[in-house]
Amino acid sequence: MPDSLYDRLDPVDQAIVVALRRDGRRPYREIARELGVSESMVRKRARRLLDDGWMRILAISDPLALGVPVLATTYAKVRPAALDEIVDRVGRYDAVRYVAVAVGAANLVVESLHGSNAELHAFLQEALGHDAVESFETMQVVRIAKSVWDWELGEDGSPAPRPQRLRPAPVRRPRTPR
């Protein structure tokens, strides 16, 4: 398997990334104690990892719970020759929070936030009103049931599978004494 960018980080840098991924507000002092290195080493390395773009520390929120009226996900089919141009064009809009190139019936995925359905409509007409966009379908999200931004890297640097339950755990009822 080819080296990943993650493999290019030394074990201390990797451990710092893992520690801050689990809790981005964790004090460097605690991380240093856990790793057996100095706090200044953790601080300097974390700053370099942030400055070099290896990681970002963010708060993840639910836009609907915060009062954003319209959250939309759009799947578009774009001619391959124009895909990079459309990705760049769509990504420049302030309303856009996520842009991805995909494989399948749609090759462009866009998540966007809007103040009203009229704003969503205007955005779609302007951003995707291009000859290279063959079709698109937009879904308005009304409730976020699950949003997971937590993941692990395996020893080889690739995303490691996390244990998954395929069914909800059964409800356990207390036993009644006989």
Backbone as JSON, one array per atom type, in Angstrom:
{
  "sequence": "MPDSLYDRLDPVDQAIVVALRRDGRRPYREIARELGVSESMVRKRARRLLDDGWMRILAISDPLALGVPVLATTYAKVRPAALDEIVDRVGRYDAVRYVAVAVGAANLVVESLHGSNAELHAFLQEALGHDAVESFETMQVVRIAKSVWDWELGEDGSPAPRPQRLRPAPVRRPRTPR",
  "N": [[0.85, -1.18, 0.0], [0.61, 2.23, -0.86], [2.42, 4.92, 0.72], [0.66, 7.02, 2.96], [-0.23, 10.46, 3.48], [-0.43, 10.75, 6.19], [1.28, 8.8, 7.16], [3.69, 10.04, 6.91], [4.01, 11.61, 9.08], [5.66, 11.68, 12.22], [5.63, 9.29, 15.01], [5.02, 10.76, 17.4], [3.81, 13.12, 16.45], [1.58, 11.94, 15.2], [0.3, 10.86, 17.45], [-0.37, 13.2, 18.79], [-2.21, 14.32, 16.98], [-4.23, 12.35, 17.15], [-4.95, 12.6, 19.88], [-5.93, 15.27, 19.96], [-7.97, 15.06, 18.11], [-9.8, 13.54, 19.44], [-10.46, 15.23, 21.56], [-10.5, 18.42, 21.07], [-10.03, 20.52, 22.77], [-8.37, 19.73, 24.7], [-5.87, 20.1, 27.17], [-2.47, 20.89, 26.38], [-0.6, 20.15, 28.23], [-1.68, 17.84, 29.46], [-1.66, 16.07, 27.29], [1.07, 15.97, 26.77], [1.98, 14.76, 29.13], [0.75, 12.26, 28.9], [2.07, 11.29, 26.63], [4.69, 11.31, 27.4], [6.46, 13.4, 26.87], [7.7, 16.82, 26.59], [5.64, 19.65, 27.5], [6.08, 21.94, 25.95], [7.06, 20.81, 23.6], [4.79, 19.49, 22.61], [3.1, 21.7, 22.25], [4.53, 23.22, 20.28], [4.64, 21.36, 18.17], [1.92, 20.87, 17.7], [1.13, 23.43, 16.87], [2.63, 23.6, 14.48], [1.45, 21.48, 13.05], [-1.12, 22.5, 12.74], [-0.57, 24.94, 11.37], [0.61, 23.95, 9.02], [-1.5, 22.69, 7.85], [-2.21, 20.06, 8.41], [-4.12, 19.42, 10.24], [-7.23, 20.69, 11.6], [-8.89, 22.38, 14.16], [-12.11, 22.28, 15.16], [-15.45, 23.33, 16.07], [-18.27, 21.39, 15.85], [-21.49, 21.84, 14.71], [-25.1, 21.67, 14.71], [-26.77, 22.97, 12.12], [-29.54, 23.33, 11.8], [-30.55, 23.14, 14.4], [-29.46, 25.44, 15.36], [-30.97, 27.34, 14.19], [-30.91, 27.85, 11.41], [-32.83, 28.36, 8.6], [-33.04, 26.86, 6.13], [-31.54, 24.0, 5.05], [-29.85, 22.38, 2.59], [-29.21, 19.6, 0.45], [-27.66, 18.87, -2.53], [-27.54, 16.94, -5.44], [-25.77, 16.61, -8.34], [-25.46, 16.08, -11.87], [-22.77, 16.47, -13.8], [-21.1, 17.39, -16.78], [-18.14, 15.61, -17.4], [-15.83, 16.99, -18.44], [-16.18, 19.58, -17.58], [-16.3, 19.48, -14.88], [-14.36, 20.2, -12.84], [-14.33, 22.98, -13.14], [-16.98, 23.66, -12.45], [-17.09, 22.7, -9.81], [-15.24, 24.44, -8.61], [-16.56, 26.88, -9.09], [-19.04, 26.57, -7.7], [-18.09, 26.17, -5.11], [-17.28, 28.71, -4.33], [-19.4, 30.13, -3.3], [-20.84, 31.7, -0.47], [-22.91, 30.44, 0.85], [-22.45, 27.76, 0.58], [-21.41, 24.87, 2.23], [-20.21, 22.44, 1.92], [-18.61, 20.66, -0.6], [-18.3, 18.1, -2.9], [-16.71, 15.75, -5.07], [-18.11, 13.06, -6.73], [-18.79, 9.56, -7.42], [-20.96, 7.9, -9.54], [-24.49, 8.12, -10.19], [-24.73, 10.82, -9.8], [-22.21, 13.27, -9.96], [-21.41, 15.37, -8.46], [-21.69, 16.73, -5.28], [-23.37, 18.87, -3.11], [-23.69, 20.74, -0.2], [-25.66, 23.15, 1.32], [-26.54, 26.25, 3.01], [-29.36, 28.29, 3.68], [-31.33, 31.31, 3.93], [-33.99, 31.22, 3.24], [-36.51, 29.49, 1.28], [-36.72, 30.78, -1.14], [-34.19, 31.96, -1.37], [-32.67, 29.62, -1.59], [-33.64, 28.65, -4.04], [-32.81, 30.72, -5.81], [-30.04, 30.49, -5.49], [-29.59, 27.9, -6.55], [-30.35, 28.26, -9.22], [-28.49, 30.17, -10.06], [-25.92, 29.1, -9.36], [-25.91, 26.5, -10.43], [-26.95, 26.8, -12.9], [-25.88, 26.17, -15.64], [-24.58, 25.18, -18.79], [-23.08, 22.84, -18.69], [-24.06, 21.44, -16.56], [-25.97, 18.79, -16.38], [-28.16, 17.72, -15.02], [-29.86, 18.06, -11.85], [-30.7, 17.31, -8.46], [-32.33, 18.36, -5.6], [-32.52, 18.14, -2.12], [-34.25, 19.12, 0.71], [-33.11, 19.29, 3.93], [-34.69, 18.35, 6.87], [-34.32, 17.43, 9.39], [-31.57, 16.44, 11.27], [-30.49, 13.34, 11.85], [-28.25, 11.86, 12.44], [-24.87, 12.69, 12.63], [-21.71, 12.17, 12.06], [-18.48, 12.94, 12.77], [-16.3, 11.83, 13.72], [-13.59, 9.7, 13.51], [-11.27, 7.03, 13.06], [-7.8, 6.35, 12.48], [-6.16, 3.59, 11.05], [-3.38, 1.36, 11.77], [-1.97, 1.42, 9.41], [-2.44, 3.9, 8.46], [-4.77, 4.3, 7.07], [-8.35, 4.94, 7.04], [-9.75, 3.37, 9.79], [-11.97, 0.67, 10.32], [-14.73, 1.05, 12.46], [-16.16, -0.58, 15.25], [-19.4, -1.75, 14.54], [-22.84, -1.65, 15.24], [-25.42, -3.42, 13.9], [-28.06, -3.45, 14.46], [-30.37, -1.74, 16.6], [-29.73, -1.83, 20.13], [-31.43, -4.18, 22.18], [-34.26, -3.29, 24.21], [-33.99, -3.45, 27.61], [-35.88, -4.87, 30.08], [-36.68, -4.49, 33.52], [-36.46, -7.3, 35.68], [-39.2, -8.86, 37.23], [-39.77, -9.63, 40.62], [-40.44, -12.97, 41.81]],
  "CA": [[0.0, 0.0, 0.0], [1.44, 3.43, -0.9], [2.43, 5.76, 1.92], [-0.31, 8.1, 3.03], [0.35, 11.67, 4.09], [-0.41, 10.52, 7.63], [2.47, 8.02, 7.44], [4.85, 10.93, 6.91], [4.13, 12.2, 10.42], [6.31, 10.74, 13.15], [4.66, 8.78, 16.0], [4.58, 11.8, 18.35], [2.84, 13.96, 15.73], [0.37, 11.14, 15.03], [-0.37, 10.77, 18.75], [-0.95, 14.53, 19.06], [-3.41, 14.4, 16.14], [-5.26, 11.47, 17.74], [-5.42, 13.19, 21.14], [-6.74, 16.46, 19.69], [-9.17, 14.64, 17.39], [-10.75, 13.07, 20.46], [-10.89, 16.39, 22.34], [-9.73, 19.55, 20.56], [-9.77, 21.5, 23.83], [-7.54, 19.06, 25.71], [-4.64, 20.86, 27.43], [-1.22, 20.31, 25.89], [0.06, 19.58, 29.41], [-2.17, 16.46, 29.63], [-1.18, 15.29, 26.15], [2.51, 15.77, 26.98], [2.13, 13.78, 30.22], [0.37, 10.96, 28.34], [3.06, 10.86, 25.64], [6.02, 11.29, 27.99], [7.28, 14.44, 26.25], [7.47, 18.11, 27.24], [4.48, 20.43, 27.05], [6.5, 22.83, 24.87], [7.15, 20.02, 22.38], [3.42, 19.29, 22.12], [2.61, 23.01, 21.78], [5.2, 23.55, 19.02], [4.23, 20.42, 17.12], [0.51, 21.13, 17.39], [1.1, 24.67, 16.08], [3.12, 23.27, 13.14], [0.42, 20.66, 12.4], [-2.2, 23.43, 12.37], [-0.07, 25.88, 10.36], [0.89, 23.24, 7.78], [-2.74, 22.16, 7.3], [-2.41, 18.64, 8.7], [-5.35, 19.3, 11.03], [-7.94, 21.88, 12.03], [-9.7, 22.12, 15.35], [-13.38, 22.94, 14.9], [-16.66, 22.94, 16.78], [-19.26, 20.92, 14.88], [-22.82, 22.18, 15.22], [-26.26, 21.32, 13.89], [-27.29, 24.27, 11.67], [-30.99, 23.43, 12.02], [-30.76, 23.43, 15.82], [-29.03, 26.82, 15.58], [-31.96, 28.24, 13.6], [-30.8, 28.07, 9.96], [-34.12, 27.93, 8.07], [-32.99, 25.91, 5.02], [-30.33, 23.22, 4.81], [-30.14, 21.6, 1.39], [-28.2, 18.75, -0.18], [-27.93, 18.8, -3.96], [-26.77, 15.98, -6.21], [-25.81, 17.09, -9.72], [-24.73, 15.36, -12.9], [-22.04, 17.49, -14.54], [-20.22, 16.82, -17.81], [-16.8, 15.44, -16.82], [-14.87, 17.98, -18.9], [-16.41, 20.85, -16.88], [-16.51, 19.22, -13.45], [-13.49, 21.03, -11.99], [-14.79, 24.37, -13.24], [-18.23, 23.79, -11.69], [-16.73, 22.53, -8.4], [-14.64, 25.71, -8.19], [-17.61, 27.91, -9.13], [-20.0, 26.34, -6.61], [-17.37, 26.31, -3.84], [-17.06, 30.12, -4.01], [-20.59, 30.72, -2.68], [-20.83, 31.69, 0.99], [-23.94, 29.53, 1.34], [-21.99, 26.38, 0.43], [-20.64, 24.36, 3.35], [-19.56, 21.17, 1.56], [-18.63, 20.33, -2.02], [-17.53, 16.87, -3.12], [-16.8, 15.06, -6.36], [-18.6, 11.72, -6.42], [-18.88, 8.57, -8.48], [-22.31, 7.35, -9.56], [-25.46, 8.86, -11.01], [-24.38, 12.23, -9.64], [-20.78, 13.39, -9.72], [-21.19, 16.56, -7.64], [-22.55, 16.8, -4.09], [-23.25, 20.19, -2.52], [-24.54, 21.05, 0.95], [-25.72, 24.61, 1.43], [-27.42, 26.83, 4.01], [-30.07, 29.43, 3.1], [-32.27, 32.01, 4.79], [-35.37, 30.94, 2.83], [-36.62, 28.68, 0.07], [-36.45, 31.66, -2.28], [-32.73, 32.04, -1.48], [-32.21, 28.33, -2.12], [-33.99, 28.62, -5.47], [-31.92, 31.64, -6.51], [-28.71, 29.87, -5.48], [-29.55, 26.77, -7.49], [-30.41, 28.79, -10.58], [-27.23, 30.87, -10.38], [-24.74, 28.25, -9.22], [-25.97, 25.3, -11.27], [-27.52, 27.14, -14.2], [-24.73, 26.13, -16.55], [-24.79, 24.15, -19.81], [-22.38, 21.6, -18.33], [-24.84, 20.74, -15.54], [-27.01, 18.07, -17.13], [-29.34, 17.6, -14.16], [-29.58, 18.07, -10.41], [-31.82, 17.06, -7.55], [-32.05, 18.98, -4.3], [-33.35, 17.71, -1.01], [-34.16, 19.99, 1.87], [-32.97, 18.52, 5.15], [-35.58, 18.89, 7.89], [-33.84, 16.98, 10.69], [-30.33, 15.66, 11.21], [-30.63, 12.24, 12.79], [-26.9, 11.44, 12.84], [-23.8, 13.38, 11.92], [-20.51, 11.68, 12.71], [-17.23, 13.48, 12.24], [-15.25, 11.15, 14.46], [-13.11, 8.51, 12.81], [-9.96, 6.6, 13.52], [-6.87, 5.87, 11.47], [-5.54, 2.32, 11.4], [-1.92, 1.38, 11.85], [-1.4, 1.71, 8.09], [-2.79, 5.27, 8.09], [-6.05, 4.38, 6.39], [-9.46, 4.95, 8.01], [-9.99, 2.06, 10.38], [-13.39, 0.42, 10.6], [-15.1, 1.1, 13.87], [-17.19, -1.6, 15.5], [-20.74, -1.24, 14.24], [-24.02, -2.46, 15.57], [-26.33, -3.38, 12.77], [-29.42, -3.24, 14.97], [-30.38, -1.09, 17.92], [-29.7, -2.75, 21.25], [-32.79, -4.42, 22.7], [-34.64, -2.62, 25.45], [-33.99, -4.42, 28.71], [-36.88, -4.56, 31.11], [-36.29, -5.08, 34.81], [-37.2, -8.53, 36.02], [-40.09, -8.72, 38.4], [-39.54, -10.74, 41.56], [-41.54, -13.97, 41.88]],
  "C": [[0.89, 1.24, 0.0], [1.34, 4.21, 0.4], [1.33, 6.8, 1.84], [0.41, 9.32, 3.6], [0.5, 11.48, 5.59], [0.85, 9.75, 8.02], [3.72, 8.88, 7.52], [5.03, 11.66, 8.23], [4.82, 11.19, 11.33], [5.29, 10.32, 14.22], [4.17, 9.82, 17.0], [3.55, 12.7, 17.69], [1.51, 13.21, 15.56], [-0.41, 11.06, 16.34], [-1.01, 12.1, 19.13], [-2.23, 14.7, 18.25], [-4.53, 13.58, 16.74], [-5.82, 12.09, 19.01], [-6.32, 14.4, 20.89], [-7.99, 16.14, 18.88], [-10.24, 14.19, 18.39], [-11.31, 14.22, 21.29], [-10.0, 17.57, 21.95], [-9.41, 20.6, 21.61], [-8.88, 20.93, 24.94], [-6.25, 19.85, 25.92], [-3.4, 20.12, 26.93], [-0.46, 19.63, 27.03], [-0.36, 18.12, 29.6], [-1.66, 15.55, 28.5], [0.3, 14.96, 26.34], [2.74, 14.69, 28.05], [1.82, 12.38, 29.68], [1.44, 10.41, 27.39], [4.48, 10.78, 26.2], [6.98, 12.26, 27.32], [6.97, 15.76, 26.94], [6.24, 18.8, 26.66], [4.87, 21.35, 25.89], [6.63, 22.08, 23.55], [5.76, 19.82, 21.77], [2.88, 20.59, 21.55], [3.21, 23.36, 20.42], [4.74, 22.64, 17.88], [2.76, 20.62, 16.72], [0.38, 22.39, 16.53], [1.54, 24.4, 14.65], [2.08, 22.44, 12.37], [-0.75, 21.53, 11.93], [-1.76, 24.35, 11.23], [0.16, 25.21, 9.0], [-0.35, 22.58, 7.16], [-2.97, 20.68, 7.52], [-3.7, 18.43, 9.48], [-5.94, 20.68, 11.25], [-8.75, 21.48, 13.25], [-10.97, 22.95, 15.21], [-14.45, 22.49, 15.88], [-17.68, 22.54, 15.71], [-20.64, 21.19, 15.48], [-23.89, 21.7, 14.24], [-26.89, 22.63, 13.43], [-28.79, 24.42, 11.89], [-31.29, 23.76, 13.48], [-30.36, 24.87, 16.15], [-29.94, 27.83, 14.89], [-31.8, 28.55, 12.12], [-32.09, 27.53, 9.34], [-34.04, 26.83, 7.0], [-31.6, 25.31, 4.9], [-30.65, 22.3, 3.65], [-28.93, 20.78, 0.97], [-28.59, 18.58, -1.62], [-26.98, 17.81, -4.6], [-26.9, 16.39, -7.67], [-25.01, 16.15, -10.62], [-24.11, 16.42, -13.81], [-21.17, 16.79, -15.6], [-18.8, 16.75, -17.26], [-15.8, 16.52, -17.22], [-15.0, 19.31, -18.14], [-16.51, 20.69, -15.37], [-15.64, 20.11, -12.56], [-13.92, 22.49, -11.99], [-16.05, 24.59, -12.39], [-17.96, 23.63, -10.2], [-16.15, 23.84, -7.86], [-15.69, 26.81, -8.1], [-18.55, 27.79, -7.94], [-19.33, 26.58, -5.25], [-17.13, 27.75, -3.42], [-18.26, 30.78, -3.31], [-20.51, 30.62, -1.16], [-21.82, 30.69, 1.56], [-23.48, 28.07, 1.34], [-21.09, 26.0, 1.6], [-19.84, 23.12, 3.0], [-19.71, 20.97, 0.07], [-17.78, 19.09, -2.19], [-17.74, 16.37, -4.54], [-17.13, 13.62, -6.03], [-18.54, 10.81, -7.65], [-20.28, 7.99, -8.4], [-23.21, 8.18, -10.45], [-25.23, 10.36, -10.93], [-22.88, 12.29, -9.38], [-20.4, 14.65, -8.93], [-22.2, 16.54, -6.49], [-22.29, 18.14, -3.42], [-24.2, 20.28, -1.32], [-24.48, 22.56, 1.13], [-26.76, 25.04, 2.46], [-28.04, 28.1, 3.44], [-31.06, 30.02, 4.09], [-33.72, 31.74, 4.46], [-35.36, 30.02, 1.62], [-36.35, 29.5, -1.17], [-34.94, 31.82, -2.48], [-32.15, 30.75, -2.04], [-32.46, 28.27, -3.62], [-33.05, 29.51, -6.28], [-30.5, 31.08, -6.58], [-28.6, 28.76, -6.52], [-29.54, 27.26, -8.93], [-29.08, 29.43, -10.99], [-26.03, 29.92, -10.38], [-24.73, 27.07, -10.19], [-26.61, 25.55, -12.63], [-26.41, 27.27, -15.24], [-24.97, 25.0, -17.53], [-24.16, 22.81, -19.44], [-23.12, 20.81, -17.26], [-26.04, 20.11, -16.24], [-28.3, 17.92, -16.32], [-28.91, 17.74, -12.71], [-30.87, 17.83, -9.66], [-31.43, 17.59, -6.19], [-33.04, 18.46, -3.28], [-33.16, 18.68, 0.14], [-34.14, 19.12, 3.11], [-33.84, 19.15, 6.22], [-35.17, 18.45, 9.3], [-32.57, 16.18, 10.47], [-30.43, 14.59, 12.28], [-29.27, 11.75, 13.3], [-25.9, 12.18, 11.99], [-22.51, 13.03, 12.65], [-19.28, 12.24, 12.02], [-16.04, 12.87, 12.94], [-14.87, 9.89, 13.71], [-11.72, 8.21, 13.32], [-9.1, 6.24, 12.33], [-6.27, 4.56, 11.97], [-4.03, 2.46, 11.44], [-1.27, 1.72, 10.51], [-1.76, 3.12, 7.61], [-4.11, 5.41, 7.36], [-7.18, 4.41, 7.43], [-9.75, 3.54, 8.5], [-11.48, 1.86, 10.6], [-13.62, 0.46, 12.1], [-16.13, 0.0, 14.08], [-18.57, -1.01, 15.26], [-21.79, -2.21, 14.71], [-24.96, -2.33, 14.4], [-27.76, -3.14, 13.2], [-29.34, -2.5, 16.29], [-30.35, -2.16, 19.02], [-31.12, -2.97, 21.76], [-33.02, -3.65, 23.99], [-34.71, -3.67, 26.54], [-34.99, -3.95, 29.77], [-36.44, -5.2, 32.42], [-37.12, -6.33, 35.07], [-38.05, -8.28, 37.26], [-39.84, -9.9, 39.33], [-40.74, -11.68, 41.58], [-41.94, -14.25, 43.26]]
}
